[in-house]
Amino acid sequence: MSEKQAIRINPADSVAVALQPLSKGTVITLEAQESAPEIHVTLAEDITAGHKFALKDIAPEEPVIKYGYPIGAAKEKIAVGHWVHTHNIHTLLSGELDYVYDEAKAKAAYESWYSDTEKLRKNVPFVNVYKRPDGHVGIRNELWIVPTVGCVNKLSELLAAWGNGEFCGGKPGPREDGGIEGVFTWTHPYGCSQMGGDKETTAKILADLVHQPNAGGILVLSLGCEENNIPYFKQFLGDYDEQKVKFLVTQDYEDEIAEGRKLLSELAAYAGSFKREKAPLSEIVLGMKCGGSDGMSGITANALVGRVCDALTAMGGTVMLTEVPEMFGAEQMLMNRCINKEVFDKTVHLINGFKDYYARHNQVCYENPSPGNKAGGITTLEDKSLGCVQKGGKAPVCDVLRYGERVHTKGLNLLEGPGNDIVSTTAMTASGANMILFTTGRGNPMGAPVPTVKVATNHPLAQKKHGWIDFDAAQVLENGFEDTRDAMIQYICDVASGKAMTKNESNGYREIAIFKDGVTL
């Protein structure tokens, strides 16, 4: 049988993954792979695509190896050729752990990445973007309305609808020649009845959105009596461009709609002066996310996005990786690539800090894979995490950001945030991501405020949900990683330059969610 029926990801693996539905009695041949010899496995039962089967007899409590790392241990003896999943594996995860920085491993990892990406470093493509006065670049030139409190959500929606008719002819979308590309509002239920950390978090994330370079103009819309009022909000906003940012306290005006339209018109005049200009691709910031993952995620889409991460960071660009709970069990892979002890220590704090968050709420850290994840072939959190971190490729970890902190270091950044799709994409947007690459094996239509490229892990999903999916990563199985990576980079360039609109943009699927950890008054 062709190796494309199944794949052994790492020579050390004790399981392989079915790339298509396989029947009991099928003989699978896996070619020799570095230190692993060619083997022939007769399947003892039917195996669904994305699911695992044993390549050897696995003893009770023996670690099950995938991606070269343990994804759990066998609950019972698992004979060669048998299905390996939740019924016969348990997690090995526990609470906080002690970690040791290995400078030699970090140096070797850096040298490997640097050598592998030498050609990419010399061939940086160019894109047409909006250069902002603060030195950042935007790939969209939109007007954003940021409500400080949920009480003015509907007012902000009315103003956004008016603005799209007034400035975009009712058809928001990217334009290669510049101009206003849409008016959007980021509604949320917060800004009042919050205390302490939650109140600060709301203000911080909304302030970050005001600084987002994809927006050419921002209207901050306030009720007036909320806790996150304009004076309080400005403490988190810091310095801002008074031409780009306007404030409206709706309680101060008899006709707040008329005043809002006036301010939006002023913002449109300012933002409309920006035109697309040529810049290297390395000037944009990419966020990496996965949602609705399956057993193919770490093999196709996440692995492909990881190659893009390696390429962009080699070019001198910036990438963010978040979903901290989906690093549990794979964190050592990232720690081994930290550029120095300081970044390593910040990574340890990131991991153990999130485990402590679970413990404070009396929850275990490993109850993560969703029913859809499990149906798609993901067994334990380690299995999910090892596939998830493939999105970071081999790139050195250059910095670790707290939730709500804006990115300021080139290279691969780890960002504090949960796995929740909308919360994590909002966090990356707030930190400065111009675009998000969102891999999915089950399908997901949602989008962040910035272009959200949906990358399918398998052909059936790409074909069935073509109204959601922008790129089919399963091409790597036929065309290889290098050609498919280059095709994805070209697509990224087209989106960044306004030549292509992502499906979330064309569908109008754009929203935010803010992390909440406390009580509501």
C-alpha positions as CSV (number, residue, x, y, z in Angstrom):
1,M,0.0,0.0,0.0
2,S,1.1,3.6,-0.5
3,E,2.6,5.4,2.4
4,K,0.1,8.1,1.8
5,Q,-2.5,5.8,3.4
6,A,-0.9,6.4,6.7
7,I,2.0,8.4,8.1
8,R,4.6,7.8,10.9
9,I,5.4,11.4,11.8
10,N,8.6,10.8,13.7
11,P,11.0,7.8,13.5
12,A,10.6,7.2,17.2
13,D,6.8,7.0,17.1
14,S,4.9,3.9,18.3
15,V,1.8,4.9,16.4
16,A,0.9,6.0,12.8
17,V,-2.0,8.1,11.6
18,A,-4.4,7.1,9.0
19,L,-4.6,9.6,6.1
20,Q,-7.8,8.1,4.8
21,P,-10.4,5.6,6.1
22,L,-8.6,2.2,6.4
23,S,-10.3,-1.3,6.7
24,K,-9.5,-4.2,9.0
25,G,-7.0,-6.5,7.3
26,T,-5.3,-3.8,5.2
27,V,-1.5,-4.2,5.2
28,I,0.1,-0.8,5.7
29,T,3.7,-0.4,4.6
30,L,5.7,2.5,6.2
31,E,9.0,3.2,4.4
32,A,12.3,3.4,6.3
33,Q,12.7,6.8,8.0
34,E,16.1,7.8,9.4
35,S,16.7,5.4,12.3
36,A,13.3,3.6,11.8
37,P,13.3,0.6,9.4
38,E,10.5,-0.2,6.9
39,I,7.7,-2.0,8.6
40,H,4.5,-3.7,7.5
41,V,1.4,-3.5,9.8
42,T,-1.8,-5.5,9.3
43,L,-4.7,-3.5,10.7
44,A,-6.7,-5.5,13.4
45,E,-9.7,-3.2,13.0
46,D,-11.1,-0.3,10.9
47,I,-9.3,3.0,11.4
48,T,-11.0,6.3,10.7
49,A,-8.9,9.0,8.9
50,G,-7.0,11.1,11.4
51,H,-6.9,8.3,14.0
52,K,-4.0,6.3,15.2
53,F,-3.0,2.7,15.2
54,A,-0.2,0.9,17.0
55,L,3.0,0.1,15.1
56,K,4.2,-2.3,17.9
57,D,2.8,-4.0,20.9
58,I,2.5,-1.4,23.6
59,A,2.6,-2.6,27.2
60,P,0.3,-1.3,30.0
61,E,1.5,2.1,31.3
62,E,4.1,2.3,28.5
63,P,4.3,5.8,27.0
64,V,2.6,6.1,23.6
65,I,4.9,8.1,21.3
66,K,3.7,10.5,18.5
67,Y,5.7,13.4,17.1
68,G,8.6,11.8,18.9
69,Y,7.1,12.6,22.3
70,P,4.7,10.9,24.7
71,I,1.0,11.7,24.2
72,G,0.0,9.6,27.2
73,A,0.4,6.0,28.4
74,A,-1.5,2.8,27.6
75,K,-4.3,1.9,30.0
76,E,-3.9,-1.8,28.9
77,K,-1.9,-3.8,26.4
78,I,-2.4,-2.5,22.9
79,A,-1.5,-5.0,20.2
80,V,0.1,-4.0,16.9
81,G,-2.4,-2.9,14.3
82,H,-5.1,-1.9,16.9
83,W,-6.8,1.5,17.1
84,V,-5.2,3.8,19.7
85,H,-7.5,6.3,21.2
86,T,-9.3,7.5,24.4
87,H,-10.5,4.0,25.3
88,N,-6.9,2.7,25.8
89,I,-4.7,5.8,26.5
90,H,-4.6,8.1,29.6
91,T,-2.9,11.4,30.0
92,L,0.5,11.8,31.7
93,L,-0.1,15.5,32.6
94,S,-0.2,16.8,36.1
95,G,0.3,20.2,37.8
96,E,3.2,22.6,37.8
97,L,6.6,21.3,36.8
98,D,10.2,22.3,37.2
99,Y,12.1,23.0,34.0
100,V,15.8,23.5,33.3
101,Y,17.2,25.7,30.6
102,D,19.5,23.8,28.2
103,E,21.7,26.4,26.5
104,A,23.3,23.7,24.2
105,K,19.9,22.6,22.9
106,A,18.8,26.1,22.4
107,K,21.9,26.9,20.4
108,A,21.5,23.7,18.3
109,A,17.8,24.5,17.6
110,Y,18.8,28.0,16.5
111,E,21.5,26.8,14.2
112,S,19.1,24.2,12.6
113,W,16.4,26.9,12.0
114,Y,19.0,29.3,10.6
115,S,20.5,26.8,8.2
116,D,17.1,25.5,7.0
117,T,15.9,29.0,6.2
118,E,19.0,30.5,4.6
119,K,17.4,30.7,1.1
120,L,14.2,32.2,2.4
121,R,16.2,34.9,4.2
122,K,17.5,36.1,0.8
123,N,14.2,36.2,-1.0
124,V,11.8,38.5,0.9
125,P,8.6,39.3,-1.1
126,F,7.1,42.7,-1.1
127,V,3.5,43.7,-0.3
128,N,1.5,46.9,-0.6
129,V,0.4,48.2,2.8
130,Y,-0.5,51.3,4.7
131,K,2.4,52.9,6.6
132,R,1.3,54.5,9.8
133,P,3.0,57.5,11.4
134,D,4.0,55.4,14.4
135,G,6.1,53.1,12.2
136,H,3.7,50.2,12.1
137,V,2.0,49.0,8.9
138,G,-1.6,48.1,8.3
139,I,-3.0,45.7,5.7
140,R,-6.4,47.2,5.8
141,N,-7.5,50.9,6.1
142,E,-10.7,50.7,8.1
143,L,-12.6,52.8,10.5
144,W,-13.2,51.1,13.8
145,I,-15.8,52.0,16.5
146,V,-14.7,50.8,20.0
147,P,-17.4,50.9,22.7
148,T,-16.1,51.4,26.2
149,V,-19.2,49.7,27.6
150,G,-21.8,47.3,26.3
151,C,-24.6,49.8,26.8
152,V,-23.7,51.6,23.6
153,N,-23.3,48.5,21.5
154,K,-26.4,49.2,19.4
155,L,-25.5,52.8,18.9
156,S,-22.1,51.7,17.6
157,E,-23.8,49.2,15.2
158,L,-26.1,51.9,13.8
159,L,-23.1,54.2,13.2
160,A,-21.1,51.5,11.6
161,A,-23.9,50.6,9.2
162,W,-24.2,54.3,8.3
163,G,-20.5,54.6,7.7
164,N,-20.3,51.6,5.4
165,G,-23.1,53.2,3.3
166,E,-21.5,56.6,3.4
167,F,-17.8,55.8,2.8
168,C,-17.9,52.3,1.1
169,G,-21.1,52.4,-1.0
170,G,-22.4,49.7,1.3
171,K,-19.7,47.2,0.2
172,P,-16.8,47.1,2.7
173,G,-13.7,45.2,1.6
174,P,-10.0,45.6,0.7
175,R,-9.0,47.9,-2.1
176,E,-5.7,47.9,-3.9
177,D,-5.9,51.6,-4.6
178,G,-6.5,52.7,-0.9
179,G,-9.4,54.6,0.6
180,I,-11.8,53.5,3.4
181,E,-12.2,49.8,3.3
182,G,-15.0,49.4,5.9
183,V,-16.5,50.6,9.1
184,F,-16.7,48.1,11.9
185,T,-17.6,48.0,15.6
186,W,-16.3,45.7,18.3
187,T,-19.2,45.1,20.6
188,H,-18.9,43.3,23.9
189,P,-20.9,43.1,27.2
190,Y,-18.3,44.6,29.5
191,G,-17.0,48.0,30.7
192,C,-19.2,48.2,33.8
193,S,-20.2,46.0,36.7
194,Q,-16.6,44.8,36.7
195,M,-13.9,45.0,39.4
196,G,-10.1,44.7,39.7
197,G,-8.4,42.7,37.1
198,D,-11.4,42.2,34.9
199,K,-12.0,46.0,34.7
200,E,-8.4,46.6,33.8
201,T,-8.3,43.8,31.3
202,T,-11.3,45.2,29.4
203,A,-9.7,48.7,29.3
204,K,-6.4,47.2,28.2
205,I,-7.7,45.1,25.4
206,L,-9.9,47.9,24.0
207,A,-7.0,50.3,24.3
208,D,-4.9,47.9,22.3
209,L,-7.5,47.8,19.6
210,V,-7.4,51.6,19.3
211,H,-3.7,51.2,18.5
212,Q,-4.3,48.5,15.8
213,P,-2.6,49.5,12.6
214,N,-5.3,47.9,10.4
215,A,-7.5,50.8,11.5
216,G,-6.9,54.2,9.9
217,G,-9.4,55.9,12.2
218,I,-10.9,55.1,15.6
219,L,-14.1,56.4,17.3
220,V,-14.1,55.5,21.0
221,L,-17.8,55.4,22.0
222,S,-18.7,55.9,25.6
223,L,-22.0,56.1,27.6
224,G,-20.5,58.4,30.2
225,C,-21.4,56.9,33.6
226,E,-19.6,53.5,33.1
227,E,-16.6,52.4,35.1
228,N,-14.5,52.2,31.9
229,N,-15.2,55.9,31.3
230,I,-13.0,58.0,29.0
231,P,-10.7,59.4,31.7
232,Y,-10.1,55.9,33.1
233,F,-9.7,54.4,29.6
234,K,-7.1,57.0,28.7
235,Q,-4.9,55.7,31.5
236,F,-4.5,52.5,29.5
237,L,-4.5,54.1,26.1
238,G,-1.3,56.1,26.6
239,D,-0.1,58.4,23.8
240,Y,-2.3,58.5,20.7
241,D,-2.7,60.3,17.4
242,E,-5.5,62.9,17.8
243,Q,-6.2,62.8,14.1
244,K,-6.7,59.0,14.2
245,V,-8.7,58.8,17.5
246,K,-11.8,60.6,18.4
247,F,-14.0,60.3,21.5
248,L,-17.8,60.5,21.9
249,V,-19.5,60.5,25.3
250,T,-23.1,59.9,24.2
251,Q,-24.7,61.2,27.4
252,D,-23.2,64.7,26.6
253,Y,-25.2,65.2,23.4
254,E,-28.8,65.6,22.6
255,D,-28.3,63.8,19.2
256,E,-25.5,61.3,19.7
257,I,-26.1,59.8,16.3
258,A,-25.5,63.1,14.5
259,E,-22.4,63.8,16.5
260,G,-21.1,60.2,15.8
261,R,-21.6,60.7,12.1
262,K,-19.7,64.0,12.2
263,L,-16.8,62.4,14.0
264,L,-16.7,59.5,11.6
265,S,-16.7,61.9,8.7
266,E,-13.6,63.6,10.2
267,L,-11.9,60.3,10.7
268,A,-12.7,59.2,7.2
269,A,-11.1,62.3,5.8
270,Y,-7.9,61.6,7.7
271,A,-7.8,57.8,7.1
272,G,-8.7,58.3,3.4
273,S,-5.4,60.2,2.9
274,F,-3.5,56.9,3.3
275,K,-2.5,55.0,0.2
276,R,-0.9,51.6,-0.2
277,E,2.9,51.6,-0.3
278,K,5.5,49.0,-1.1
279,A,7.1,47.3,2.0
280,P,8.8,43.9,2.7
281,L,6.5,41.1,3.9
282,S,8.6,41.1,7.1
283,E,6.9,44.3,8.2
284,I,3.5,42.6,8.8
285,V,2.7,40.6,12.0
286,L,1.1,37.2,11.8
287,G,-0.9,35.4,14.5
288,M,-1.2,31.6,14.5
289,K,-4.3,29.8,15.7
290,C,-6.0,26.4,15.5
291,G,-9.7,25.6,16.2
292,G,-11.8,22.6,15.6
293,S,-8.7,20.5,15.3
294,D,-8.5,16.9,14.2
295,G,-5.9,14.1,13.9
296,M,-4.6,15.7,10.6
297,S,-3.9,19.1,12.1
298,G,-0.4,18.5,13.2
299,I,0.4,16.6,10.0
300,T,-0.8,19.1,7.4
301,A,-2.2,22.5,8.3
302,N,-0.3,23.2,11.6
303,A,2.9,21.8,10.1
304,L,2.4,24.0,7.0
305,V,1.8,27.1,9.0
306,G,4.9,26.2,11.0
307,R,6.9,26.4,7.7
308,V,5.4,29.8,7.1
309,C,6.4,30.9,10.6
310,D,9.9,29.7,9.9
311,A,10.0,31.6,6.6
312,L,8.6,34.9,8.0
313,T,10.8,34.9,11.1
314,A,13.8,34.2,8.9
315,M,12.9,37.2,6.8
316,G,12.9,39.3,9.9
317,G,9.2,39.3,10.5
318,T,7.0,38.8,13.6
319,V,4.8,35.8,14.5
320,M,2.6,35.2,17.6
321,L,1.6,31.9,19.0
322,T,-0.9,31.7,21.9
323,E,-3.4,29.1,23.3
324,V,-1.3,28.4,26.4
325,P,-3.4,25.4,27.6
326,E,-2.7,23.8,24.3
327,M,1.1,24.0,24.9
328,F,0.7,21.7,28.0
329,G,2.6,18.5,27.2
330,A,4.6,20.2,24.4
331,E,6.1,23.1,26.3
332,Q,9.5,21.6,26.3
333,M,9.7,21.8,22.5
334,L,9.2,25.6,22.9
335,M,11.5,25.9,25.9
336,N,14.3,24.2,24.0
337,R,14.2,27.0,21.5
338,C,14.2,30.0,23.8
339,I,16.9,32.4,22.7
340,N,18.2,33.0,26.3
341,K,17.6,32.2,29.9
342,E,15.4,35.3,30.4
343,V,12.9,34.2,27.7
344,F,13.0,30.7,29.0
345,D,12.1,31.9,32.5
346,K,9.2,33.9,31.1
347,T,8.0,30.8,29.2
348,V,8.1,28.7,32.4
349,H,6.1,31.4,34.2
350,L,3.6,31.4,31.2
351,I,3.0,27.7,31.4
352,N,3.0,27.3,35.2
353,G,1.0,30.5,35.6
354,F,-1.8,29.1,33.4
355,K,-1.8,25.8,35.3
356,D,-2.1,27.8,38.5
357,Y,-5.2,29.6,36.9
358,Y,-6.8,26.1,36.4
359,A,-5.9,25.1,40.0
360,R,-7.4,28.3,41.5
361,H,-10.7,27.4,39.8
362,N,-10.4,23.7,41.1
363,Q,-10.1,22.4,37.5
364,V,-7.6,19.9,36.1
365,C,-5.3,21.2,33.4
366,Y,-5.7,18.3,31.0
367,E,-9.5,18.2,30.4
368,N,-9.1,20.0,27.1
369,P,-9.7,18.0,23.9
370,S,-13.3,18.8,22.8
371,P,-15.8,16.1,21.6
372,G,-15.0,17.3,18.1
373,N,-11.3,17.0,18.7
374,K,-11.7,13.4,19.9
375,A,-14.0,12.5,17.0
376,G,-11.3,13.8,14.6
377,G,-8.6,11.6,16.2
378,I,-7.1,13.7,19.0
379,T,-6.8,11.5,22.1
380,T,-5.2,13.5,25.0
381,L,-4.1,17.1,25.6
382,E,-0.5,16.1,24.9
383,D,-1.7,14.8,21.5
384,K,-3.5,18.0,20.9
385,S,-0.6,20.2,22.2
386,L,2.1,18.5,20.2
387,G,0.1,19.1,17.1
388,C,-0.8,22.6,18.1
389,V,2.8,23.8,18.6
390,Q,3.7,22.7,15.1
391,K,2.3,26.2,14.1
392,G,5.5,27.6,15.6
393,G,7.7,25.6,13.3
394,K,11.4,25.5,14.4
395,A,11.7,29.3,14.9
396,P,13.5,30.5,18.0
397,V,11.3,31.9,20.8
398,C,12.3,35.5,21.1
399,D,9.8,36.9,23.6
400,V,6.8,36.1,25.8
401,L,3.9,38.6,26.1
402,R,1.4,39.0,28.8
403,Y,-2.3,39.1,27.9
404,G,-3.0,42.6,26.5
405,E,0.7,43.4,25.9
406,R,1.5,44.7,22.4
407,V,4.2,43.0,20.5
408,H,7.6,44.8,20.4
409,T,10.1,42.1,19.5
410,K,10.7,40.6,16.0
411,G,10.6,36.8,15.7
412,L,8.4,34.2,17.3
413,N,6.5,35.5,20.4
414,L,4.5,33.4,22.8
415,L,1.3,35.3,23.9
416,E,-0.5,34.6,27.2
417,G,-4.1,33.6,26.4
418,P,-6.6,30.6,26.5
419,G,-7.4,28.2,23.8
420,N,-10.9,29.7,23.2
421,D,-11.1,30.7,19.6
422,I,-12.6,34.2,19.9
423,V,-10.7,35.2,23.0
424,S,-7.3,34.1,21.6
425,T,-7.8,35.7,18.1
426,T,-8.9,38.9,19.9
427,A,-5.8,38.7,22.1
428,M,-3.5,38.4,19.0
429,T,-5.4,41.3,17.2
430,A,-5.0,43.5,20.3
431,S,-1.3,42.6,20.5
432,G,-0.8,43.8,16.9
433,A,-1.4,40.9,14.5
434,N,-2.3,42.2,11.0
435,M,-3.6,38.8,9.9
436,I,-4.3,35.4,11.6
437,L,-3.7,32.0,10.1
438,F,-6.4,29.8,11.6
439,T,-6.1,26.1,11.0
440,T,-9.1,23.8,11.3
441,G,-9.9,20.1,10.7
442,R,-13.6,20.3,11.6
443,G,-14.4,23.8,10.3
444,N,-15.1,27.1,12.0
445,P,-16.6,30.2,10.4
446,M,-15.7,32.8,13.0
447,G,-13.3,35.6,12.3
448,A,-11.2,38.2,14.2
449,P,-11.3,41.9,13.5
450,V,-8.3,41.3,11.2
451,P,-8.3,39.0,8.1
452,T,-8.5,35.5,9.4
453,V,-7.2,32.9,6.9
454,K,-9.0,29.6,7.4
455,V,-6.7,26.7,6.6
456,A,-8.2,23.2,6.2
457,T,-6.3,20.1,7.4
458,N,-8.1,17.8,4.9
459,H,-9.6,17.8,1.4
460,P,-13.2,16.9,2.4
461,L,-13.5,19.9,4.7
462,A,-12.0,22.3,2.1
463,Q,-14.5,21.0,-0.5
464,K,-17.6,20.8,1.7
465,K,-17.1,24.1,3.5
466,H,-15.6,26.2,0.7
467,G,-17.6,29.1,2.0
468,W,-15.5,29.1,5.1
469,I,-12.1,27.8,3.9
470,D,-9.4,30.0,2.3
471,F,-6.6,27.4,1.8
472,D,-6.4,23.6,1.6
473,A,-3.3,22.5,3.5
474,A,-3.8,18.9,2.6
475,Q,-2.1,19.8,-0.7
476,V,1.1,19.0,1.2
477,L,0.4,15.3,0.9
478,E,0.5,15.6,-3.0
479,N,2.7,18.6,-3.6
480,G,5.1,18.6,-0.6
481,F,5.7,21.2,2.0
482,E,8.0,23.6,0.1
483,D,5.7,24.2,-2.9
484,T,2.6,24.4,-0.7
485,R,4.4,26.8,1.7
486,D,5.3,29.1,-1.2
487,A,1.7,29.0,-2.4
488,M,0.5,30.0,1.1
489,I,3.0,32.8,1.3
490,Q,1.8,34.1,-2.0
491,Y,-1.8,34.0,-0.7
492,I,-0.7,35.9,2.4
493,C,0.9,38.5,0.2
494,D,-2.3,38.9,-1.9
495,V,-4.4,39.3,1.3
496,A,-2.0,41.8,2.8
497,S,-1.9,43.8,-0.5
498,G,-5.7,44.0,-0.8
499,K,-5.8,41.7,-3.8
500,A,-7.7,39.0,-1.9
501,M,-10.5,39.0,0.7
502,T,-10.6,36.2,3.3
503,K,-13.8,34.3,3.7
504,N,-14.4,35.8,7.2
505,E,-14.2,39.2,5.6
506,S,-16.5,38.4,2.7
507,N,-19.0,36.7,5.0
508,G,-18.9,39.6,7.5
509,Y,-17.8,37.2,10.3
510,R,-15.7,39.5,12.6
511,E,-16.0,39.8,16.4
512,I,-14.1,40.1,19.7
513,A,-14.2,38.4,23.1
514,I,-12.4,39.5,26.2
515,F,-11.0,37.2,28.8
516,K,-12.9,37.3,32.1
517,D,-11.8,35.9,35.4
518,G,-13.8,37.5,38.1
519,V,-17.3,38.3,39.4
520,T,-20.0,40.5,37.7
521,L,-21.6,43.0,40.0
